[in-house]
Amino acid sequence: MANVADAPKDTFRLSMLLYDTRYRSLTIQVFVFFLFMAGAAWLVDNTMRNLEALGKDFNFGFLWNRAGYDISQRLVEYTNDSTHGRAMLVGLLNTLLVALLGCIAATVIGVIVGVLRLSKNWLVGRLMTVYVEIFRNVPLLLWILLIYAVFTEATPAPNAFRPNPETGLADRSMFLDAIAVTNRYTAVPNSVFSRELGWLDLGLFYINIDVLAVLAAAVLGWWLNRMVKARATRIQNETGVRPATWWSSVLLLLGLPVAVLLALGFHLEFPELRGFNFVGGLNVSNSFMALWLALSLYTGAFIAEIVRAGILAISRGQSEAAFALGLRPGRTMSLVILPQALRVIIPPLISQYLNLTKNSSLAIAVGYLDLRGTLGGITLNQTGRELECVLLMMLIYLAISLVISAVMNVYNAAVKLKER
């Protein structure tokens, strides 16, 4: 019987990199990569040559030079004798503060307006439509300037809250006897600990140990609550009866942080008018208030449309089934519709959070010194390091955006539908 020999295997030839479909795509990718790297190298070399021709070099040593300017609102210690790097840190923290508070407020506004826009009440639905159309069709910069003008021009001076010696009444009264909106700042209560644990020195800045203790208690309570709920789920799977967990959730999520606050002697210090200014509370600049409100209201209008689209993406049969079970419209929305709509809402919501964070750079229009106002404004003008400041600012905004995207993508993966 004759043996049939195996067909010889093709040997590799250089021509296969172009004509063989198994290698062609890889060849093209490698070629494009080297072309891109060559272009980037040429751009860097050309930039360095131009800087050398102008008598400049490329370094970040200016960050350790004295800044020489003041920043009115700051979250860490800073004086005009601090370095430009310290000023950059103050601006970065101011950016993160307004971005965090803006994302929270915009989300609350957007969810409420998005749900109310679908209300069967004609007046409520039309009012929400007017809000959405007005805020999202007017540039954000104009809203910032308008709200700032209202704060500075339409609000009284701090001395207007001083009682008249004859009548004992003031021209203006504080809201809830705790908040005073003036043409210079907004005086609000300040949190104070009577039994402080001190501060933790991290080199660049200090962290309040009392705040860390409260945050640790909140995180511990959340972790323990998850364990309690997981145990209740196991018992339900084994016996068919789920034990009550609401009381343990309340104790862990609220009781544990409250207990730490009471142990540290937490209380509110209310602002009082002494002389020409309020003391004892926290004076928040009008520039911050205008920026925060404008970002929240503007972005909230876009989030409202995202929420409305997510709700409309859910089949009407879900609502009808919930009504058949006896659930009220409010419970149906919170327990049935919104949880399913999250898979549609979250992806575009990430983009709105990124837009809000980047739009905070418009703070320079009202004098709020954020990252753009410090590193990309005063520091850039004083040092003349345009390239270094702009590149560093771009990298910081890129890092912030990537962190926000990563966190929201993790949350998106947690709430998406699980397929078997």
VEXMAR-573456 format. One record per residue (C-alpha): residue number from 1; residue in three letters; chain; x, y, z. Coordinates in pm, whole numbers, always signed. Each point is the difference from the previous one (the first is absolute). Last residue first. Layout:
VEXMAR-573456
{NUM "ALA" "A" {X Y Z}}
...
end
This chain:
VEXMAR-573456
{420 "ARG" "A" {-2714 +3377 +3234}}
{419 "GLU" "A" {-14 +370 -78}}
{418 "LYS" "A" {+49 +268 +265}}
{417 "LEU" "A" {-160 +330 -95}}
{416 "LYS" "A" {+225 +296 +68}}
{415 "VAL" "A" {+21 +146 +350}}
{414 "ALA" "A" {+351 -113 +101}}
{413 "ALA" "A" {+155 +51 -345}}
{412 "ASN" "A" {-126 +358 -3}}
{411 "TYR" "A" {+147 +58 +346}}
{410 "VAL" "A" {+341 -118 -123}}
{409 "ASN" "A" {-41 +216 -309}}
{408 "MET" "A" {-82 +298 +224}}
{407 "VAL" "A" {+319 -44 +199}}
{406 "ALA" "A" {+216 -45 -310}}
{405 "SER" "A" {-154 +298 -181}}
{404 "ILE" "A" {+48 +229 +300}}
{403 "VAL" "A" {+362 -114 +37}}
{402 "LEU" "A" {+67 +50 -372}}
{401 "SER" "A" {-148 +351 +12}}
{400 "ILE" "A" {+214 +99 +299}}
{399 "ALA" "A" {+315 -135 -168}}
{398 "LEU" "A" {-76 +188 -323}}
{397 "TYR" "A" {-66 +322 +192}}
{396 "ILE" "A" {+336 -42 +173}}
{395 "LEU" "A" {+182 -81 -325}}
{394 "MET" "A" {-150 +305 -173}}
{393 "MET" "A" {+103 +227 +288}}
{392 "LEU" "A" {+355 -134 -9}}
{391 "LEU" "A" {+18 +53 -376}}
{390 "VAL" "A" {-140 +354 +28}}
{389 "CYS" "A" {+234 +96 +284}}
{388 "GLU" "A" {+312 -146 -164}}
{387 "LEU" "A" {-71 +158 -337}}
{386 "GLU" "A" {-83 +345 +136}}
{385 "ARG" "A" {+292 +29 +243}}
{384 "GLY" "A" {+2 +381 +10}}
{383 "THR" "A" {+38 -14 +377}}
{382 "GLN" "A" {-243 +271 +105}}
{381 "ASN" "A" {-257 -46 -277}}
{380 "LEU" "A" {-10 -380 +31}}
{379 "THR" "A" {-22 +15 +379}}
{378 "ILE" "A" {-286 +253 -17}}
{377 "GLY" "A" {-210 -187 -255}}
{376 "GLY" "A" {+47 -363 -99}}
{375 "LEU" "A" {+146 -109 +334}}
{374 "THR" "A" {-218 +224 +218}}
{373 "GLY" "A" {-314 +96 -193}}
{372 "ARG" "A" {-26 -321 -200}}
{371 "LEU" "A" {+53 -217 +307}}
{370 "ASP" "A" {-264 +195 +193}}
{369 "LEU" "A" {+16 +363 +105}}
{368 "TYR" "A" {-357 +128 -5}}
{367 "GLY" "A" {+22 +345 -160}}
{366 "VAL" "A" {-338 +1 -175}}
{365 "ALA" "A" {+116 -72 -357}}
{364 "ILE" "A" {+290 -213 +132}}
{363 "ALA" "A" {-258 -255 +110}}
{362 "LEU" "A" {-42 -102 -364}}
{361 "SER" "A" {+240 -288 +82}}
{360 "SER" "A" {-300 -164 +170}}
{359 "ASN" "A" {-108 -98 -351}}
{358 "LYS" "A" {+253 -286 +14}}
{357 "THR" "A" {-160 -156 +306}}
{356 "LEU" "A" {-352 +60 -129}}
{355 "ASN" "A" {+84 -154 -337}}
{354 "LEU" "A" {+148 -309 +165}}
{353 "TYR" "A" {-309 -44 +217}}
{352 "GLN" "A" {-219 +46 -308}}
{351 "SER" "A" {+198 -264 -190}}
{350 "ILE" "A" {-43 -248 +284}}
{349 "LEU" "A" {-377 +63 -8}}
{348 "PRO" "A" {-1 -112 -364}}
{347 "PRO" "A" {+109 -351 +112}}
{346 "ILE" "A" {-208 +2 +325}}
{345 "ILE" "A" {-352 +62 -132}}
{344 "VAL" "A" {-64 -304 -219}}
{343 "ARG" "A" {+119 -261 +252}}
{342 "LEU" "A" {-162 +212 +271}}
{341 "ALA" "A" {-345 -36 -157}}
{340 "GLN" "A" {-56 -339 +162}}
{339 "PRO" "A" {+57 +137 +351}}
{338 "LEU" "A" {-210 +310 -90}}
{337 "ILE" "A" {-311 -192 -113}}
{336 "VAL" "A" {-64 -263 +266}}
{335 "LEU" "A" {+80 +115 +354}}
{334 "SER" "A" {+14 +380 -20}}
{333 "MET" "A" {-257 +53 -279}}
{332 "THR" "A" {-237 -269 +122}}
{331 "ARG" "A" {+26 +133 +355}}
{330 "GLY" "A" {-106 +346 -118}}
{329 "PRO" "A" {-278 -136 -225}}
{328 "ARG" "A" {-148 -212 +282}}
{327 "LEU" "A" {+57 -373 +4}}
{326 "GLY" "A" {-309 -223 +8}}
{325 "LEU" "A" {+137 -303 -184}}
{324 "ALA" "A" {-196 +101 -310}}
{323 "PHE" "A" {+166 +342 +18}}
{322 "ALA" "A" {+341 -170 -13}}
{321 "ALA" "A" {-104 -208 -301}}
{320 "GLU" "A" {-132 +310 -177}}
{319 "SER" "A" {+325 +184 +68}}
{318 "GLN" "A" {+211 -282 -142}}
{317 "GLY" "A" {-237 -38 -296}}
{316 "ARG" "A" {+79 +356 -103}}
{315 "SER" "A" {+341 -127 -114}}
{314 "ILE" "A" {+300 +190 +128}}
{313 "ALA" "A" {+170 +231 -253}}
{312 "LEU" "A" {-231 +286 +105}}
{311 "ILE" "A" {+168 +0 +341}}
{310 "GLY" "A" {+349 +18 -148}}
{309 "ALA" "A" {-100 +281 -236}}
{308 "ARG" "A" {-144 +200 +290}}
{307 "VAL" "A" {+314 -56 +206}}
{306 "ILE" "A" {+222 +117 -286}}
{305 "GLU" "A" {-222 +303 -57}}
{304 "ALA" "A" {+23 +90 +369}}
{303 "ILE" "A" {+378 -49 -12}}
{302 "PHE" "A" {+21 +272 -266}}
{301 "ALA" "A" {-200 +247 +212}}
{300 "GLY" "A" {+200 -96 +310}}
{299 "THR" "A" {+319 +100 -183}}
{298 "TYR" "A" {-115 +362 -22}}
{297 "LEU" "A" {-158 +14 +346}}
{296 "SER" "A" {+298 -159 +174}}
{295 "LEU" "A" {+270 +189 -192}}
{294 "ALA" "A" {-178 +333 +54}}
{293 "LEU" "A" {-62 -68 +369}}
{292 "TRP" "A" {+362 -103 +67}}
{291 "LEU" "A" {+152 +289 -197}}
{290 "ALA" "A" {-223 +260 +165}}
{289 "MET" "A" {+61 -140 +349}}
{288 "PHE" "A" {+378 -16 -55}}
{287 "SER" "A" {+12 +359 -128}}
{286 "ASN" "A" {-222 +110 +287}}
{285 "SER" "A" {+266 -106 +247}}
{284 "VAL" "A" {-99 -233 +284}}
{283 "ASN" "A" {+34 +151 +347}}
{282 "LEU" "A" {-5 -279 +258}}
{281 "GLY" "A" {-134 +65 +346}}
{280 "GLY" "A" {+129 +180 +309}}
{279 "VAL" "A" {+32 +340 -158}}
{278 "PHE" "A" {-225 +208 -223}}
{277 "ASN" "A" {+139 +333 -111}}
{276 "PHE" "A" {-21 +376 +63}}
{275 "GLY" "A" {+23 -3 +379}}
{274 "ARG" "A" {-112 -334 +129}}
{273 "LEU" "A" {-280 -178 -181}}
{272 "GLU" "A" {-32 -357 +120}}
{271 "PRO" "A" {+45 -321 -202}}
{270 "PHE" "A" {-113 -327 +158}}
{269 "GLU" "A" {+246 -257 +136}}
{268 "LEU" "A" {-145 -344 -46}}
{267 "HIS" "A" {+76 -283 +240}}
{266 "PHE" "A" {+214 -315 +15}}
{265 "GLY" "A" {+128 -102 +342}}
{264 "LEU" "A" {+238 -270 -124}}
{263 "ALA" "A" {-205 -275 +168}}
{262 "LEU" "A" {-316 +146 -150}}
{261 "LEU" "A" {+147 -13 -350}}
{260 "VAL" "A" {+123 -357 +54}}
{259 "ALA" "A" {-348 -107 +115}}
{258 "VAL" "A" {-156 +175 -301}}
{257 "PRO" "A" {+233 -191 -234}}
{256 "LEU" "A" {-102 -335 +159}}
{255 "GLY" "A" {-371 +76 +33}}
{254 "LEU" "A" {-57 +104 -360}}
{253 "LEU" "A" {+116 -282 -226}}
{252 "LEU" "A" {+45 -266 +269}}
{251 "LEU" "A" {-297 +76 +222}}
{250 "VAL" "A" {-235 +70 -290}}
{249 "SER" "A" {+110 -312 -185}}
{248 "SER" "A" {-44 -208 +315}}
{247 "TRP" "A" {-358 +127 +37}}
{246 "TRP" "A" {-82 -65 -364}}
{245 "THR" "A" {+133 -355 +1}}
{244 "ALA" "A" {-313 -209 +60}}
{243 "PRO" "A" {+62 -369 -62}}
{242 "ARG" "A" {-80 -141 -345}}
{241 "VAL" "A" {-206 -319 +0}}
{240 "GLY" "A" {+40 -261 -276}}
{239 "THR" "A" {+209 -218 +230}}
{238 "GLU" "A" {+331 -52 -183}}
{237 "ASN" "A" {-15 +279 -259}}
{236 "GLN" "A" {-143 +241 +259}}
{235 "ILE" "A" {+272 -88 +250}}
{234 "ARG" "A" {+267 +64 -264}}
{233 "THR" "A" {-162 +334 -91}}
{232 "ALA" "A" {-10 +107 +366}}
{231 "ARG" "A" {+371 -81 +33}}
{230 "ALA" "A" {+76 +212 -309}}
{229 "LYS" "A" {-206 +284 +149}}
{228 "VAL" "A" {+194 -15 +326}}
{227 "MET" "A" {+333 -11 -186}}
{226 "ARG" "A" {-99 +301 -209}}
{225 "ASN" "A" {-98 +187 +316}}
{224 "LEU" "A" {+340 -78 +151}}
{223 "TRP" "A" {+172 +156 -302}}
{222 "TRP" "A" {-221 +311 +8}}
{221 "GLY" "A" {+52 +45 +373}}
{220 "LEU" "A" {+376 -34 -39}}
{219 "VAL" "A" {-2 +259 -280}}
{218 "ALA" "A" {-205 +243 +212}}
{217 "ALA" "A" {+220 -55 +306}}
{216 "ALA" "A" {+314 +56 -209}}
{215 "LEU" "A" {-150 +322 -138}}
{214 "VAL" "A" {-74 +123 +353}}
{213 "ALA" "A" {+352 -88 +118}}
{212 "LEU" "A" {+158 +166 -303}}
{211 "VAL" "A" {-199 +318 +70}}
{210 "ASP" "A" {+128 +2 +358}}
{209 "ILE" "A" {+356 -69 -123}}
{208 "ASN" "A" {-3 +327 -197}}
{207 "ILE" "A" {+241 -37 -290}}
{206 "TYR" "A" {+303 +226 -45}}
{205 "PHE" "A" {+166 +89 -328}}
{204 "LEU" "A" {+298 -72 -225}}
{203 "GLY" "A" {+197 -178 +273}}
{202 "LEU" "A" {-269 -238 +114}}
{201 "ASP" "A" {-39 +153 +347}}
{200 "LEU" "A" {-301 -149 +182}}
{199 "TRP" "A" {-198 +250 +205}}
{198 "GLY" "A" {-140 -14 +351}}
{197 "LEU" "A" {-241 -233 +178}}
{196 "GLU" "A" {-239 +282 +85}}
{195 "ARG" "A" {-238 -11 +295}}
{194 "SER" "A" {-225 +303 -56}}
{193 "PHE" "A" {-37 -80 -369}}
{192 "VAL" "A" {-134 +281 -219}}
{191 "SER" "A" {-206 -1 -320}}
{190 "ASN" "A" {-61 +347 -145}}
{189 "PRO" "A" {-335 +168 -52}}
{188 "VAL" "A" {-43 +210 -316}}
{187 "ALA" "A" {+92 +358 -93}}
{186 "THR" "A" {-32 +66 -373}}
{185 "TYR" "A" {+253 +248 -134}}
{184 "ARG" "A" {+50 +356 -121}}
{183 "ASN" "A" {-347 +114 -111}}
{182 "THR" "A" {-157 -182 +294}}
{181 "VAL" "A" {-193 -324 +47}}
{180 "ALA" "A" {-37 -76 +371}}
{179 "ILE" "A" {-67 -356 +116}}
{178 "ALA" "A" {-70 -116 +358}}
{177 "ASP" "A" {-302 +182 +142}}
{176 "LEU" "A" {-215 -218 -228}}
{175 "PHE" "A" {+94 +244 -278}}
{174 "MET" "A" {+156 +304 +165}}
{173 "SER" "A" {-206 +317 +26}}
{172 "ARG" "A" {+36 +321 -198}}
{171 "ASP" "A" {-73 +359 +101}}
{170 "ALA" "A" {+62 -96 +362}}
{169 "LEU" "A" {-242 +46 +287}}
{168 "GLY" "A" {+80 +132 +350}}
{167 "THR" "A" {-218 +304 -72}}
{166 "GLU" "A" {+232 +274 +126}}
{165 "PRO" "A" {+340 -171 -18}}
{164 "ASN" "A" {-78 -144 -346}}
{163 "PRO" "A" {+112 -362 -15}}
{162 "ARG" "A" {+304 -77 -220}}
{161 "PHE" "A" {-88 -220 -300}}
{160 "ALA" "A" {+42 +291 -242}}
{159 "ASN" "A" {+362 +23 +123}}
{158 "PRO" "A" {+87 -305 -213}}
{157 "ALA" "A" {-87 +183 -324}}
{156 "PRO" "A" {-324 -92 -170}}
{155 "THR" "A" {-56 -232 -299}}
{154 "ALA" "A" {-108 +106 -349}}
{153 "GLU" "A" {+334 +126 -133}}
{152 "THR" "A" {+266 -251 +106}}
{151 "PHE" "A" {-205 -319 +16}}
{150 "VAL" "A" {-217 +88 -299}}
{149 "ALA" "A" {+308 +96 -204}}
{148 "TYR" "A" {+160 -336 +84}}
{147 "ILE" "A" {-315 -177 -116}}
{146 "LEU" "A" {+10 +188 -331}}
{145 "LEU" "A" {+375 -48 -54}}
{144 "ILE" "A" {-20 -375 +60}}
{143 "TRP" "A" {-312 -30 -216}}
{142 "LEU" "A" {+171 +188 -283}}
{141 "LEU" "A" {+303 -230 +20}}
{140 "LEU" "A" {-226 -305 -23}}
{139 "PRO" "A" {-131 +99 -341}}
{138 "VAL" "A" {-383 +17 -26}}
{137 "ASN" "A" {-183 -290 -166}}
{136 "ARG" "A" {+42 -253 +286}}
{135 "PHE" "A" {-141 +232 +265}}
{134 "ILE" "A" {-306 +131 -182}}
{133 "GLU" "A" {-111 -329 -158}}
{132 "VAL" "A" {+33 -201 +321}}
{131 "TYR" "A" {-177 +256 +220}}
{130 "VAL" "A" {-284 +49 -250}}
{129 "THR" "A" {-49 -377 -23}}
{128 "MET" "A" {-16 -26 +379}}
{127 "LEU" "A" {-271 +268 +5}}
{126 "ARG" "A" {-187 -181 -275}}
{125 "GLY" "A" {-6 -332 +189}}
{124 "VAL" "A" {-112 +164 +324}}
{123 "LEU" "A" {-282 +190 -172}}
{122 "TRP" "A" {-130 -300 -196}}
{121 "ASN" "A" {-8 -237 +300}}
{120 "LYS" "A" {+54 -343 -155}}
{119 "SER" "A" {+363 +22 +111}}
{118 "LEU" "A" {+267 -100 -253}}
{117 "ARG" "A" {+186 +328 +59}}
{116 "LEU" "A" {-21 -75 +371}}
{115 "VAL" "A" {+228 -304 -38}}
{114 "GLY" "A" {+266 +186 -198}}
{113 "VAL" "A" {-25 +304 +230}}
{112 "ILE" "A" {+57 -208 +315}}
{111 "VAL" "A" {+279 -210 -154}}
{110 "GLY" "A" {+174 +303 -152}}
{109 "ILE" "A" {-16 +212 +315}}
{108 "VAL" "A" {+143 -277 +217}}
{107 "THR" "A" {+269 -81 -257}}
{106 "ALA" "A" {+90 +367 -48}}
{105 "ALA" "A" {+36 +49 +377}}
{104 "ILE" "A" {+233 -300 +40}}
{103 "CYS" "A" {+205 +77 -311}}
{102 "GLY" "A" {+33 +366 +103}}
{101 "LEU" "A" {+112 -86 +351}}
{100 "LEU" "A" {+272 -225 -138}}
{99 "ALA" "A" {+106 +239 -278}}
{98 "VAL" "A" {+3 +304 +234}}
{97 "LEU" "A" {+221 -184 +248}}
{96 "LEU" "A" {+225 -163 -260}}
{95 "THR" "A" {+73 +337 -160}}
{94 "ASN" "A" {+72 +162 +338}}
{93 "LEU" "A" {+230 -293 +83}}
{92 "LEU" "A" {+188 +53 -327}}
{91 "GLY" "A" {+32 +374 +62}}
{90 "VAL" "A" {+145 -59 +346}}
{89 "LEU" "A" {+241 -259 -140}}
{88 "MET" "A" {+109 +240 -275}}
{87 "ALA" "A" {+62 +268 +262}}
{86 "ARG" "A" {+218 -246 +191}}
{85 "GLY" "A" {+195 -72 -318}}
{84 "HIS" "A" {+36 +373 -57}}
{83 "THR" "A" {+170 +17 +338}}
{82 "SER" "A" {-131 +154 +321}}
{81 "ASP" "A" {+96 +353 +107}}
{80 "ASN" "A" {-339 +131 -115}}
{79 "THR" "A" {-154 -223 +265}}
{78 "TYR" "A" {-161 -345 -10}}
{77 "GLU" "A" {-135 -257 +245}}
{76 "VAL" "A" {-248 -237 -158}}
{75 "LEU" "A" {-364 +27 -116}}
{74 "ARG" "A" {+29 +342 -161}}
{73 "GLN" "A" {-212 +307 -70}}
{72 "SER" "A" {+177 +336 -7}}
{71 "ILE" "A" {+308 -97 -198}}
{70 "ASP" "A" {+288 +246 +39}}
{69 "TYR" "A" {+291 +66 -234}}
{68 "GLY" "A" {+379 -18 +37}}
{67 "ALA" "A" {+49 -350 -139}}
{66 "ARG" "A" {+351 -63 +133}}
{65 "ASN" "A" {+194 -245 -217}}
{64 "TRP" "A" {-27 -378 +37}}
{63 "LEU" "A" {-239 -43 -295}}
{62 "PHE" "A" {+242 +205 -212}}
{61 "GLY" "A" {+230 -302 -20}}
{60 "PHE" "A" {-234 -164 -250}}
{59 "ASN" "A" {+241 -15 -290}}
{58 "PHE" "A" {+16 +71 -374}}
{57 "ASP" "A" {+257 +263 -100}}
{56 "LYS" "A" {-36 +347 -137}}
{55 "GLY" "A" {+234 +227 -195}}
{54 "LEU" "A" {-243 +52 -286}}
{53 "ALA" "A" {+210 -214 -234}}
{52 "GLU" "A" {+15 -266 +269}}
{51 "LEU" "A" {-379 -1 +23}}
{50 "ASN" "A" {-23 -36 -378}}
{49 "ARG" "A" {+247 -292 +4}}
{48 "MET" "A" {-190 -170 +283}}
{47 "THR" "A" {-329 +33 -188}}
{46 "ASN" "A" {+147 -137 -321}}
{45 "ASP" "A" {+145 -297 +186}}
{44 "VAL" "A" {-332 -72 +170}}
{43 "LEU" "A" {-194 +25 -328}}
{42 "TRP" "A" {+254 -215 -187}}
{41 "ALA" "A" {-15 -266 +273}}
{40 "ALA" "A" {-382 +2 -14}}
{39 "GLY" "A" {+6 -40 -378}}
{38 "ALA" "A" {+250 -286 +24}}
{37 "MET" "A" {-213 -166 +268}}
{36 "PHE" "A" {-310 +26 -221}}
{35 "LEU" "A" {+183 -147 -300}}
{34 "PHE" "A" {+138 -280 +218}}
{33 "PHE" "A" {-353 -82 +118}}
{32 "VAL" "A" {-145 +24 -353}}
{31 "PHE" "A" {+258 -249 -128}}
{30 "VAL" "A" {-59 -238 +291}}
{29 "GLN" "A" {-377 +13 -56}}
{28 "ILE" "A" {+37 -59 -376}}
{27 "THR" "A" {+225 -299 +56}}
{26 "LEU" "A" {-240 -150 +255}}
{25 "SER" "A" {-290 +34 -245}}
{24 "ARG" "A" {+203 -165 -279}}
{23 "TYR" "A" {+120 -300 +200}}
{22 "ARG" "A" {-280 -258 -27}}
{21 "THR" "A" {-132 +165 -317}}
{20 "ASP" "A" {+316 -104 -183}}
{19 "TYR" "A" {+100 +243 -276}}
{18 "LEU" "A" {+184 +271 +194}}
{17 "LEU" "A" {+181 -178 +284}}
{16 "MET" "A" {-4 -316 -217}}
{15 "SER" "A" {+260 +163 -226}}
{14 "LEU" "A" {+255 -45 +276}}
{13 "ARG" "A" {-27 -378 -29}}
{12 "PHE" "A" {-99 -254 +261}}
{11 "THR" "A" {+7 -363 -110}}
{10 "ASP" "A" {-320 -165 -110}}
{9 "LYS" "A" {-54 -343 +147}}
{8 "PRO" "A" {+61 -305 -215}}
{7 "ALA" "A" {-304 -217 -67}}
{6 "ASP" "A" {+19 -321 +199}}
{5 "ALA" "A" {+132 -304 -189}}
{4 "VAL" "A" {-244 -262 -126}}
{3 "ASN" "A" {+121 -347 +79}}
{2 "ALA" "A" {-42 -268 -264}}
{1 "MET" "A" {-139 -338 +100}}
end
